[in-house]
Each structure stands twice: as C-alpha cells, then as structure tokens.
Amino acid sequence: MIKKLHLLWAFYKNLAFVLFVVNCVSWFLFFKIGLHSLTVILCFKVFSSGCMVSYINSYKKNEFYYYQNRGLSRLLLWKYTLCADLIFLVLLLLLTAQFS
C-alpha cells in the first residue's frame, strides 16, 4: 500500500505545477466573479484536464510502462490524480466562499 502511494505521488508530482496553475486560475475566477462563475470554472477545468491527459498520454507514453510494471494501470493513475486535484479545487473554492 505504501509503495502504491509512493508511486501515485511520483506520478502526481510530475503534474503538480500545471494542476496548481489551473487551480489558481479557477480560484481567481471564483474570487472575482463569485458563484456565477462556477459553470465557467467547471468547463475550464474539464477542458484543461482533457488537454493535459491527452498531452501526457501521447508524449510521455513510455513512462507509463514503469507504473504498469509496478502494478498501477494508466486508468488508475489518472483516476487518483484527477480525483485528488478535484478534491483540492473543491476545498479551495469552499474555503474561499466561506471566508469572503
């Protein structure tokens, strides 16, 4: 279990900067516009995540063999990465809505 978490962290850490920038842009839109921007934020998040998944799947496809040899499928890597990112964004927006 610890090894799988370590592998998931290694995969997530390669994408952390891009995910952080997308979350910051989403937070800024929510902070400036408010609750009315939630649809735009969701569309932006889905589009940027789709572009990122497409880019990583096509240009770094050989790196997935490392994770597959360790027992983590491509689908599992993306599922945990995108779920963790979505949870982070929801918490960020909830905290912003709470304190503004």
C-alpha positions as CSV (number, residue, x, y, z in Angstrom):
1,M,0.0,0.0,0.0
2,I,2.8,2.4,0.9
3,K,4.6,1.6,-2.3
4,K,1.5,2.3,-4.4
5,L,1.0,5.7,-2.6
6,H,4.7,6.5,-3.3
7,L,4.2,5.7,-7.0
8,L,1.0,7.7,-7.1
9,W,2.8,10.6,-5.5
10,A,5.7,10.3,-8.1
11,F,3.1,10.5,-10.9
12,Y,1.2,13.4,-9.4
13,K,4.3,15.4,-8.6
14,N,5.2,15.5,-12.4
15,L,1.9,17.2,-13.0
16,A,1.6,19.3,-9.8
17,F,2.7,22.6,-11.2
18,V,0.3,22.5,-14.1
19,L,-2.6,21.4,-11.9
20,F,-1.7,24.1,-9.3
21,V,-1.7,26.8,-12.0
22,V,-5.1,25.6,-13.3
23,N,-6.5,25.6,-9.8
24,C,-5.1,29.1,-9.1
25,V,-6.8,30.4,-12.3
26,S,-10.1,28.7,-11.2
27,W,-9.8,30.2,-7.8
28,F,-9.1,33.7,-9.1
29,L,-12.2,33.5,-11.4
30,F,-14.3,32.3,-8.4
31,F,-12.9,35.0,-6.2
32,K,-13.5,37.8,-8.7
33,I,-16.8,36.8,-10.2
34,G,-18.4,34.7,-7.4
35,L,-20.7,31.8,-7.5
36,H,-21.9,32.7,-11.0
37,S,-18.6,31.6,-12.5
38,L,-18.9,28.0,-11.3
39,T,-20.0,26.8,-14.8
40,V,-17.1,28.6,-16.5
41,I,-14.7,27.2,-13.9
42,L,-16.0,23.7,-14.4
43,C,-15.8,23.9,-18.2
44,F,-12.3,25.4,-17.9
45,K,-11.2,22.6,-15.5
46,V,-12.6,19.8,-17.7
47,F,-11.0,21.3,-20.9
48,S,-7.6,21.9,-19.3
49,S,-7.6,18.4,-17.7
50,G,-8.6,16.8,-21.0
51,C,-5.7,18.7,-22.8
52,M,-3.3,17.6,-20.1
53,V,-4.3,14.0,-20.2
54,S,-4.1,14.0,-24.0
55,Y,-0.6,15.6,-23.9
56,I,0.7,13.2,-21.2
57,N,-0.7,10.1,-22.8
58,S,0.8,10.9,-26.2
59,Y,4.2,12.4,-25.4
60,K,5.1,10.5,-22.2
61,K,3.6,7.1,-23.1
62,N,6.8,5.3,-22.3
63,E,6.8,6.4,-18.7
64,F,3.5,4.5,-18.2
65,Y,5.4,1.2,-18.6
66,Y,7.3,2.0,-15.4
67,Y,4.0,2.3,-13.4
68,Q,2.4,-0.7,-15.2
69,N,5.4,-2.9,-14.2
70,R,4.8,-1.8,-10.6
71,G,1.1,-2.8,-10.8
72,L,-0.6,0.6,-11.5
73,S,-2.6,0.9,-14.7
74,R,-2.8,4.1,-16.7
75,L,-6.5,4.4,-15.8
76,L,-5.8,4.1,-12.1
77,L,-3.1,6.7,-12.2
78,W,-5.3,9.2,-13.9
79,K,-8.3,8.4,-11.7
80,Y,-6.4,9.1,-8.5
81,T,-4.6,12.1,-9.9
82,L,-7.7,13.8,-11.2
83,C,-9.8,13.0,-8.1
84,A,-7.1,14.4,-5.8
85,D,-7.0,17.5,-8.0
86,L,-10.8,17.9,-8.0
87,I,-10.9,17.5,-4.2
88,F,-8.2,20.1,-3.8
89,L,-10.2,22.5,-6.1
90,V,-13.5,21.9,-4.2
91,L,-11.8,22.6,-0.9
92,L,-10.2,25.7,-2.2
93,L,-13.5,27.1,-3.5
94,L,-15.3,26.1,-0.3
95,L,-12.8,27.9,1.8
96,T,-13.0,30.9,-0.5
97,A,-16.8,31.0,-0.3
98,Q,-16.7,30.6,3.5
99,F,-14.3,33.5,4.1
100,S,-15.4,36.0,1.5
